[in-house]
Structure formats: C-alpha cells, structure tokens
Amino acid sequence: MTTVPANPDDRPEPRSRPALLTFLGAVGTVTGSKFLVESDHARVLVDCGLFQGMADLRRRNWRELPCDAADIEAVVITHAHLDHCGYLPRLVRHGFHGRILATEYTARLMEIVLRDSARLQLETAQHANRHGWSKHRVAQPLYDDSDVDRTLKLVETVPPHTHVEIATGTRLTFHPAGHILGSAWARLTLEDGHTLAVSGDLGRPGHPLLRPAEPFSGADVLLVESTYGNRRHEEQEGRAHFADVIARTLARGGTVVIPAFALDRTEVVLHELAELRRTGRLPAAVPVYVDSPMALAALDVYRDALHTGDPELRPNLGAAGTAALSPEPFHAVRSLQESVELGRRGGPAVIVSASGMAAGGRVLHHLRRLLPDPRNAVVVVGFAARGTRARDLVDGATALKMFGEYVPVRAQVADVPHFSAHADAAQIVDWLRDAPAPHATYVVHGEPEAAEALRERIDRTLGWTAVVPRSGERVLVR
C-alpha cells in the first residue's frame, strides 16, 4: 500500500536526474574539442573548437550541433588554441547568446586567434573563388569579423581557483594547466552535486616559460587529453637534433623554416633559438625572422604577463626566457609587403611562421618557395594532425599541395616534437597519480592509437576505469 502525505508540503523533494555528457568533438582526433553537459536546468558546452586536418573532419565544421545553439546557457573555454575555441563565432552565428567563460589571458589570446581565423577564412574563400579551386560554386568563410565581434562581447573572465555559478545550479572552477598562457583544466560542480573535470590540454613539466599544471585533485568523471598518449618526449635528444639541423642547413647556405603555432610554440622556439644564439651555436650574423602577425600579437600578451609578474610564468626565466619574449634580437615581419620581401631574400636564415600544422597562413608561401631546394630545411616542432601538410611532410611526402597545385619536397624535413606544449603519456599519468579514482575516465583529444595507448596505461598503472568514447556518444555523469 502506498502512503500519500496528508500535506503536499511534506512530499519529498524530487531528486535531480544525473547530467548527460555528449562527446561532440576531439574523439578519434586531436581537434574539434566540444563536450556538451546537460542537466535538468542547464546546458553547458566545455570547449568549442574547430576540426582541423583531413577534409572529412573539416566538413564537420559546417554541421549544426545536435542541439539549438540558443539553448546553450554557457560555454567554458580551457584555452585559446583554435581547436578549442575556433567554433565560437559559428555558434554565435547560429544563435548562441549566453556566457563564454575563460581566464583573463585566454580571453586576450582568444581575440587574437578568432580575428586571425576569420581573416584567413575570408582570404582562403576569396583565393578559391578567384582561381576556381574550391569544390563549391561560391566559396564562403565559416564566419566573419562581425561574428567575432558579437562573440567577444559575450566573454567573461574567471580567475583561477574562483568558484562561479555559470548556469542554473552549475559551478565552475579553473586550475592552471601549464599548456599555454591562460590555459586551465576545468571542474564543473553540477546541480546534483556530482563533479566533472575536463583537462583541456596539459602542459609538459619542462616548459621553459610556464609553471607546470596544477595536479588533478579528483572528480566523479574525468575527460583527459591523449595527444601524446603513446609518446615520450626525449628532451635532450630533441634539442640536440634541432641544433644540428639548423647548423647543417645554415652551413650549406640554406634557410630553415619552422611552422610554429602562434600561441606559445613561437615563444618556446624563440627561447631555444635565443639559447643557441647565447652559446654561439646560432651565429649572430644569421637573421631570425618571426613572420606571423598573430604570433607577434601573442608575444605582446606574454610580455605583459612577464612585466606584471604573472604567477603562471616561471619566476626566473633567465636571459633566454627574457629574449624569447622580446622583439630583439629577432626581426618582426609585420606587414604583408615585408613578408613578400622576405621571400625574395636568400639564406642563410631562420624563419618562424604560422600556422604550426601548415594549414594556412604566411608559412605556406615560405614552404612553396623553399621546399623545392635541397639546401633548405623544414623543422616541424609540434604535433601534426592527420590530413595536415605538416603531417604529410613528417610522413615523407614527396610533394605538397598548396594553392591548388603540387610543390615538390626536396628540402630536408625534421620532426622535433619535444617542443610540443603537450604532456607525454608518462607526464599525464603523473598528473593523475595522486588523485582519488574517478567513477569514469574518458580519454579524448587524441588519434585512435594514442588514445587507446593512454587508456591502457591508465588502467594498468592506476587501476582506473578508463574508456575511449565514440563520436556522438552520450553518457551519464554520476
């Protein structure tokens, strides 16, 4: 027999149902990070990145999300790389008008990234229309400057370690991640009391400019990146290889071109070049050019952090660290005309230019000019996703397609992944090691082999329940 309370006010409060987590990106790939969290009273998206690499992935940027953008109350951005924030203006174009939460330096760097992305997309569409190499009758950009303007008006900054309610019954806390300036791992506390942590991208402890990530301290459910889930960074060997490639290329009168991500990777590369300059292994007579407006703008943000003594930076950077954040002794190539003139100069020289995966930007023009000459060298200094030109070079491509035509690859290609700002497999496990075991750990943001290798390592080393989810899969947070 069922007993009904005499007074309706005596009825027990209905319990909140567990939140639902949907994997919308960064599953089976390192790009397109998007994780949707839906509870009884809130809908929150953690990261909102662009897919990059193979054409099948890039086409996913044109699909609408499986929910109405206007129904999303908040978006949490872990850091300012394009694969974590680059879809935001598209989301706004589709009707999102909620809150965008990020740390202060993520917000500053994100503006640089999104404006550059809108510009590159417009330029690419215009070039395709002029030269007829697009599959579409009229190529269109994914979004434009007006979408970026509306996006930036929605951004709110949240200091690390501060608990803020970002949607009905949902609280957010950021913790430094040591990946790039402003990067954080995020913990959400949901209305039923359960917690969800998202690693974003984790920095390696040996980053020359940034302090290490704050260790994981526990959550009911964890999403952890696996970019280098099957790799180990060989620090000393990588630095020696980098110096050797530069020395040999300059000795034969060639030019070294380094495709480098504009955020942080350029700073790390410049730190290493400054050290080579200081020790005499990079002759003072050899010019080093930084040809990326976005990288130069990011350098300004890093310099501001240095001058204000931001706690994310290492306290004693030394001469190389200070030089890496200074325009001297490097040559800043700011205007398009300066970049064109740089292309007319011969070697020996070093050119650092974006984008890091050679997916677009000024580096493509340098590659088109330099790849056919065996005196030159291309140094790939970070992770290159499948389907990108940088990955094709690392995999031994004999020709590279750019601007609708193939360019022969005769220059030396060197893969030096130790410059990556990502933790390797052992470093990720060390980041997890002292925390209580989550109810479930989902391994994301990695190509299939890397994700599975990290899943197995977490299971074997920590004894945690770890799973590699499928794209579009939905699971409960409890």
C-alpha positions as CSV (number, residue, x, y, z in Angstrom):
1,M,0.0,0.0,0.0
2,T,1.3,3.5,-0.9
3,T,1.1,6.2,1.7
4,V,0.3,9.6,0.5
5,P,1.4,12.6,2.7
6,A,-1.5,14.4,4.2
7,N,0.1,17.8,3.5
8,P,1.5,18.3,-0.1
9,D,4.4,20.3,1.5
10,D,5.5,17.1,3.3
11,R,6.2,15.3,0.0
12,P,10.0,14.6,-0.6
13,E,11.8,17.0,-3.0
14,P,12.2,15.3,-6.4
15,R,15.9,14.3,-6.9
16,S,17.8,15.8,-9.8
17,R,18.5,13.3,-12.6
18,P,22.1,12.7,-13.5
19,A,23.6,15.0,-16.1
20,L,24.1,13.8,-19.6
21,L,27.5,14.2,-21.3
22,T,27.8,14.1,-25.1
23,F,31.1,13.9,-27.0
24,L,30.7,16.2,-29.9
25,G,34.4,16.5,-30.9
26,A,38.0,15.6,-30.0
27,V,37.1,11.9,-30.2
28,G,39.3,9.9,-32.6
29,T,41.1,13.1,-33.4
30,V,43.0,15.9,-31.6
31,T,40.8,18.7,-32.9
32,G,37.2,20.0,-32.6
33,S,37.0,19.8,-28.8
34,K,33.3,20.1,-27.8
35,F,31.7,18.4,-24.8
36,L,28.1,19.1,-24.0
37,V,26.8,18.8,-20.4
38,E,23.0,18.7,-20.0
39,S,21.3,18.7,-16.6
40,D,17.7,19.3,-15.6
41,H,18.1,23.0,-15.6
42,A,21.3,23.8,-17.5
43,R,23.1,23.2,-20.8
44,V,26.8,23.9,-20.8
45,L,29.4,23.3,-23.5
46,V,33.0,22.8,-22.5
47,D,35.3,24.0,-25.3
48,C,34.1,24.9,-28.7
49,G,36.9,24.2,-31.2
50,L,37.3,23.8,-34.9
51,F,38.0,20.5,-36.6
52,Q,41.3,20.6,-38.5
53,G,43.2,18.2,-40.7
54,M,41.5,15.8,-43.1
55,A,38.7,17.0,-45.4
56,D,36.1,14.8,-43.7
57,L,36.9,16.4,-40.4
58,R,36.9,20.0,-41.7
59,R,33.5,19.4,-43.3
60,R,32.2,18.8,-39.8
61,N,32.7,22.5,-39.0
62,W,29.8,23.2,-41.3
63,R,27.3,20.9,-39.5
64,E,25.0,22.3,-36.9
65,L,25.2,20.9,-33.3
66,P,22.6,18.3,-32.2
67,C,21.0,21.0,-30.0
68,D,19.8,24.5,-30.6
69,A,22.7,26.9,-30.1
70,A,20.3,29.4,-28.4
71,D,19.5,26.8,-25.7
72,I,23.1,26.6,-24.5
73,E,23.5,28.8,-21.4
74,A,27.3,28.9,-21.2
75,V,30.5,27.9,-22.9
76,V,33.6,27.1,-20.9
77,I,36.9,27.6,-22.8
78,T,40.0,25.9,-21.4
79,H,42.5,27.8,-23.6
80,A,42.8,29.8,-26.7
81,H,44.0,27.3,-29.3
82,L,41.8,27.2,-32.4
83,D,40.8,23.5,-31.9
84,H,39.4,24.6,-28.5
85,C,37.8,28.0,-29.2
86,G,37.6,28.4,-33.0
87,Y,34.0,27.3,-33.5
88,L,32.7,30.0,-31.1
89,P,31.8,32.6,-33.8
90,R,30.0,29.9,-35.8
91,L,28.0,29.0,-32.7
92,V,27.1,32.7,-32.2
93,R,26.1,32.9,-35.9
94,H,23.7,30.0,-35.2
95,G,22.0,31.9,-32.2
96,F,24.1,31.4,-29.1
97,H,23.9,34.4,-26.8
98,G,24.9,33.0,-23.5
99,R,28.1,33.4,-21.4
100,I,31.6,32.5,-22.5
101,L,33.8,31.8,-19.5
102,A,37.6,31.9,-19.8
103,T,40.7,33.1,-17.8
104,E,41.9,36.6,-18.4
105,Y,44.9,35.6,-20.7
106,T,42.8,33.0,-22.5
107,A,40.3,35.8,-23.3
108,R,43.1,38.1,-24.6
109,L,44.7,35.4,-26.7
110,M,41.3,34.2,-28.0
111,E,40.5,37.6,-29.5
112,I,43.8,37.4,-31.5
113,V,43.1,33.8,-32.6
114,L,39.4,34.4,-33.6
115,R,40.2,37.6,-35.6
116,D,43.0,35.8,-37.4
117,S,40.8,32.8,-38.1
118,A,38.1,35.0,-39.6
119,R,40.7,36.8,-41.8
120,L,42.3,33.6,-43.0
121,Q,38.9,32.0,-43.9
122,L,37.9,35.1,-45.8
123,E,41.2,35.2,-47.7
124,T,41.0,31.5,-48.5
125,A,37.5,31.8,-49.8
126,Q,38.4,34.8,-52.0
127,H,41.5,33.0,-53.4
128,A,39.4,29.9,-54.1
129,N,36.8,32.0,-56.0
130,R,39.5,33.9,-58.0
131,H,41.3,30.7,-59.0
132,G,38.5,28.2,-59.1
133,W,39.9,25.5,-56.9
134,S,37.0,25.2,-54.5
135,K,34.5,22.4,-54.9
136,H,31.7,24.9,-54.1
137,R,30.3,27.2,-56.7
138,V,30.9,30.2,-54.5
139,A,33.2,29.6,-51.5
140,Q,32.2,31.2,-48.3
141,P,34.0,31.7,-45.0
142,L,32.8,29.8,-42.0
143,Y,32.3,33.1,-40.2
144,D,33.4,36.7,-40.5
145,D,34.6,39.7,-38.4
146,S,31.0,40.6,-37.4
147,D,30.5,37.2,-35.9
148,V,33.8,37.5,-33.9
149,D,32.7,41.0,-32.7
150,R,29.5,39.5,-31.3
151,T,31.4,36.6,-29.8
152,L,33.8,38.7,-27.9
153,K,31.0,40.7,-26.3
154,L,29.9,37.5,-24.5
155,V,33.2,36.7,-22.9
156,E,33.6,36.9,-19.1
157,T,36.9,36.3,-17.3
158,V,37.2,34.0,-14.4
159,P,40.4,33.9,-12.2
160,P,41.9,30.5,-11.3
161,H,40.6,28.9,-8.1
162,T,37.5,31.0,-8.1
163,H,34.1,29.3,-7.8
164,V,31.5,30.9,-10.0
165,E,27.9,29.8,-10.9
166,I,27.8,29.8,-14.7
167,A,24.4,28.4,-15.3
168,T,21.5,27.3,-13.1
169,G,22.9,25.0,-10.5
170,T,26.3,24.6,-12.3
171,R,29.5,26.0,-10.8
172,L,32.9,26.3,-12.5
173,T,36.5,26.4,-11.2
174,F,39.6,26.8,-13.3
175,H,43.0,25.4,-12.4
176,P,46.3,26.3,-14.2
177,A,47.2,23.7,-16.9
178,G,50.7,24.9,-17.9
179,H,50.0,24.4,-21.6
180,I,49.9,28.0,-22.9
181,L,49.4,31.3,-21.1
182,G,45.9,31.3,-19.6
183,S,45.3,27.6,-20.1
184,A,43.3,25.8,-17.4
185,W,41.7,22.5,-16.6
186,A,38.1,22.9,-15.6
187,R,36.0,21.4,-12.9
188,L,32.2,21.7,-13.1
189,T,30.0,21.0,-10.0
190,L,26.6,20.1,-11.2
191,E,23.2,20.7,-9.5
192,D,23.0,17.1,-8.2
193,G,26.5,17.6,-6.5
194,H,28.4,15.4,-9.0
195,T,31.6,16.8,-10.5
196,L,33.1,16.7,-14.0
197,A,36.7,17.6,-14.8
198,V,38.0,18.4,-18.2
199,S,41.8,18.5,-18.7
200,G,41.8,20.7,-21.8
201,D,45.4,20.4,-23.0
202,L,48.0,19.7,-20.3
203,G,51.5,21.3,-20.4
204,R,54.7,19.4,-20.1
205,P,56.6,20.0,-16.8
206,G,59.7,21.0,-18.7
207,H,58.0,24.0,-20.4
208,P,60.8,26.7,-20.4
209,L,58.4,29.6,-19.7
210,L,55.3,28.3,-17.8
211,R,54.9,26.6,-14.4
212,P,53.7,23.0,-14.5
213,A,50.0,22.2,-14.5
214,E,48.3,22.1,-11.1
215,P,47.8,18.4,-10.3
216,F,44.4,16.8,-10.8
217,S,42.6,16.7,-7.4
218,G,39.7,14.5,-8.2
219,A,36.2,14.4,-9.8
220,D,33.4,11.9,-10.3
221,V,34.0,11.9,-14.1
222,L,37.2,13.0,-15.9
223,L,37.9,13.8,-19.5
224,V,41.7,13.7,-20.2
225,E,43.6,14.5,-23.3
226,S,45.8,12.0,-25.1
227,T,47.6,13.9,-27.8
228,Y,50.9,12.2,-26.9
229,G,49.3,9.3,-25.2
230,N,51.6,6.8,-27.0
231,R,54.7,9.0,-27.0
232,R,57.6,10.0,-24.7
233,H,59.3,13.4,-25.1
234,E,63.1,13.0,-25.4
235,E,64.1,16.4,-24.2
236,Q,67.9,16.4,-24.6
237,E,67.9,14.4,-27.9
238,G,65.3,16.7,-29.4
239,R,67.2,19.8,-28.5
240,A,70.4,18.4,-29.9
241,H,68.6,17.3,-33.1
242,F,67.1,20.8,-33.5
243,A,70.5,22.5,-33.1
244,D,72.1,20.1,-35.6
245,V,69.5,20.6,-38.3
246,I,69.9,24.4,-38.0
247,A,73.7,24.2,-38.1
248,R,73.9,21.9,-41.1
249,T,71.3,23.9,-43.1
250,L,73.0,27.3,-42.4
251,A,76.4,25.7,-43.3
252,R,75.1,24.8,-46.8
253,G,73.7,28.3,-47.3
254,G,70.1,27.3,-46.8
255,T,67.1,28.7,-45.0
256,V,65.3,26.9,-42.1
257,V,61.6,27.4,-42.0
258,I,59.8,26.5,-38.7
259,P,56.0,26.2,-38.9
260,A,55.0,27.1,-35.4
261,F,51.7,27.7,-33.6
262,A,51.4,31.4,-33.0
263,L,50.4,30.8,-29.3
264,D,53.2,29.6,-27.1
265,R,55.0,27.4,-29.6
266,T,56.6,30.5,-31.2
267,E,57.7,31.7,-27.7
268,V,59.2,28.2,-27.0
269,V,61.0,28.1,-30.3
270,L,62.4,31.6,-29.8
271,H,63.5,30.6,-26.3
272,E,65.6,27.8,-27.9
273,L,67.0,30.0,-30.6
274,A,67.9,32.6,-28.0
275,E,69.8,29.9,-26.1
276,L,71.6,28.8,-29.3
277,R,72.5,32.4,-30.0
278,R,73.8,32.9,-26.5
279,T,76.0,29.9,-26.7
280,G,77.3,30.8,-30.2
281,R,75.7,27.8,-32.0
282,L,73.5,30.2,-33.9
283,P,75.8,32.9,-35.4
284,A,74.9,36.5,-34.7
285,A,75.1,37.2,-38.4
286,V,72.3,34.8,-39.3
287,P,68.9,36.7,-39.2
288,V,65.9,35.1,-37.4
289,Y,62.5,36.3,-38.7
290,V,59.2,36.0,-37.0
291,D,56.6,36.2,-39.8
292,S,53.2,35.9,-38.2
293,P,51.1,38.9,-37.1
294,M,49.2,36.6,-34.7
295,A,52.4,35.3,-33.1
296,L,53.7,38.9,-32.7
297,A,50.4,39.9,-31.1
298,A,50.7,36.9,-28.8
299,L,54.2,37.9,-27.9
300,D,52.9,41.2,-26.6
301,V,50.5,39.4,-24.3
302,Y,53.3,37.2,-23.0
303,R,55.4,40.3,-22.4
304,D,52.6,41.9,-20.4
305,A,52.5,38.7,-18.2
306,L,56.2,38.9,-17.7
307,H,56.1,42.6,-16.8
308,T,53.3,42.1,-14.3
309,G,54.9,39.0,-12.7
310,D,52.0,36.7,-13.6
311,P,52.2,33.5,-11.4
312,E,51.7,31.3,-14.5
313,L,55.2,32.2,-15.7
314,R,58.3,30.6,-14.2
315,P,59.8,33.1,-11.7
316,N,63.4,33.1,-13.0
317,L,63.3,32.8,-16.8
318,G,66.9,33.9,-17.3
319,A,68.4,35.6,-20.4
320,A,66.9,33.1,-22.9
321,G,63.5,33.4,-21.4
322,T,63.5,37.2,-21.5
323,A,64.9,37.2,-25.1
324,A,62.2,34.8,-26.2
325,L,59.6,37.4,-25.1
326,S,61.4,40.3,-26.7
327,P,61.3,41.5,-30.3
328,E,65.1,41.6,-30.2
329,P,67.4,40.1,-31.5
330,F,64.7,38.7,-33.8
331,H,63.2,40.5,-36.8
332,A,59.5,41.1,-36.6
333,V,57.8,40.8,-40.0
334,R,54.5,42.6,-39.6
335,S,53.1,43.7,-42.9
336,L,52.3,41.6,-45.9
337,Q,54.7,43.6,-48.0
338,E,57.5,42.8,-45.5
339,S,56.6,39.1,-45.8
340,V,56.8,39.3,-49.6
341,E,60.2,41.0,-49.5
342,L,61.4,38.3,-47.0
343,G,60.5,35.8,-49.7
344,R,62.9,37.4,-52.1
345,R,65.9,37.1,-49.7
346,G,68.2,34.1,-49.8
347,G,69.8,32.1,-47.0
348,P,71.3,31.5,-44.6
349,A,68.3,32.5,-42.4
350,V,65.7,31.1,-39.9
351,I,62.0,31.9,-40.5
352,V,59.5,31.1,-37.7
353,S,56.0,31.4,-39.2
354,A,52.4,30.2,-38.6
355,S,50.4,28.0,-38.8
356,G,52.0,25.2,-36.9
357,M,50.3,22.4,-38.9
358,A,50.9,24.4,-42.2
359,A,47.1,24.5,-42.6
360,G,47.2,28.1,-43.7
361,G,48.8,31.5,-43.1
362,R,52.1,33.0,-44.3
363,V,54.1,29.9,-43.7
364,L,52.5,28.4,-46.9
365,H,54.2,31.0,-49.1
366,H,57.6,30.2,-47.5
367,L,57.1,26.5,-47.9
368,R,56.1,26.9,-51.6
369,R,59.3,28.8,-52.2
370,L,61.7,26.8,-50.0
371,L,60.6,23.1,-50.4
372,P,62.0,22.5,-53.9
373,D,65.6,23.4,-52.8
374,P,67.6,20.7,-51.0
375,R,69.7,23.3,-49.3
376,N,66.7,24.3,-47.1
377,A,65.1,22.6,-44.2
378,V,61.6,22.5,-42.6
379,V,61.5,21.8,-38.9
380,V,58.1,20.5,-37.6
381,V,58.2,21.4,-33.8
382,G,54.8,20.2,-32.5
383,F,52.0,17.7,-33.0
384,A,50.8,17.5,-36.6
385,A,47.3,16.1,-37.0
386,R,46.5,13.6,-39.8
387,G,45.5,15.3,-43.0
388,T,47.6,18.4,-42.4
389,R,50.5,19.5,-44.6
390,A,52.9,19.3,-41.6
391,R,51.9,15.7,-41.0
392,D,52.3,14.9,-44.7
393,L,55.9,16.3,-44.5
394,V,56.7,14.3,-41.4
395,D,55.3,11.1,-43.1
396,G,57.7,11.6,-46.1
397,A,55.5,13.3,-48.7
398,T,57.4,13.9,-52.0
399,A,55.0,16.7,-53.0
400,L,52.8,19.0,-51.1
401,K,49.5,20.5,-52.4
402,M,49.2,24.3,-51.8
403,F,47.0,26.9,-53.6
404,G,45.6,24.3,-56.0
405,E,49.0,22.9,-57.2
406,Y,51.7,20.4,-56.1
407,V,55.1,21.6,-54.9
408,P,58.0,19.1,-54.9
409,V,59.6,18.4,-51.5
410,R,63.4,18.3,-51.8
411,A,64.3,20.2,-48.7
412,Q,65.2,18.3,-45.5
413,V,62.3,17.7,-43.2
414,A,63.0,17.2,-39.5
415,D,60.4,16.2,-36.9
416,V,61.3,17.6,-33.5
417,P,58.2,17.0,-31.3
418,H,60.0,17.8,-28.0
419,F,58.9,21.5,-28.5
420,S,55.3,20.4,-28.0
421,A,53.4,22.1,-25.3
422,H,51.6,18.8,-24.5
423,A,52.5,16.4,-21.8
424,D,53.5,13.0,-22.9
425,A,52.0,9.7,-21.7
426,A,54.1,9.4,-18.5
427,Q,53.6,13.0,-17.6
428,I,49.8,12.7,-18.0
429,V,49.7,9.7,-15.7
430,D,51.9,11.6,-13.2
431,W,49.4,14.5,-13.3
432,L,46.6,12.0,-12.3
433,R,48.6,9.8,-9.9
434,D,47.8,11.4,-6.5
435,A,44.0,11.9,-7.1
436,P,41.2,9.6,-6.0
437,A,39.9,7.4,-8.8
438,P,37.0,8.9,-10.7
439,H,33.9,6.9,-11.3
440,A,34.8,7.0,-15.0
441,T,37.7,8.4,-17.0
442,Y,37.2,9.2,-20.7
443,V,40.3,9.5,-22.9
444,V,39.7,12.2,-25.5
445,H,41.7,14.6,-27.8
446,G,43.9,12.0,-29.4
447,E,44.2,9.9,-32.5
448,P,43.0,6.4,-32.0
449,E,46.3,4.7,-31.3
450,A,47.4,7.4,-28.8
451,A,44.0,7.4,-27.0
452,E,44.0,3.6,-26.7
453,A,47.6,3.5,-25.5
454,L,46.8,6.1,-22.8
455,R,43.6,4.3,-21.8
456,E,45.5,1.0,-21.3
457,R,48.3,2.8,-19.4
458,I,45.8,4.5,-17.0
459,D,44.1,1.1,-16.5
460,R,47.4,-0.8,-15.9
461,T,49.2,1.9,-13.8
462,L,46.4,3.4,-11.8
463,G,43.7,0.7,-11.9
464,W,41.1,3.3,-13.0
465,T,38.1,2.5,-15.3
466,A,39.2,4.3,-18.5
467,V,37.3,4.4,-21.8
468,V,37.9,5.8,-25.2
469,P,34.4,7.2,-26.2
470,R,32.9,7.3,-29.7
471,S,31.9,10.5,-31.5
472,G,28.4,11.5,-30.5
473,E,28.3,9.0,-27.6
474,R,26.2,10.1,-24.6
475,V,27.0,9.0,-21.0
476,L,25.7,9.9,-17.5
477,V,27.7,12.0,-15.1
478,R,27.5,10.3,-11.7
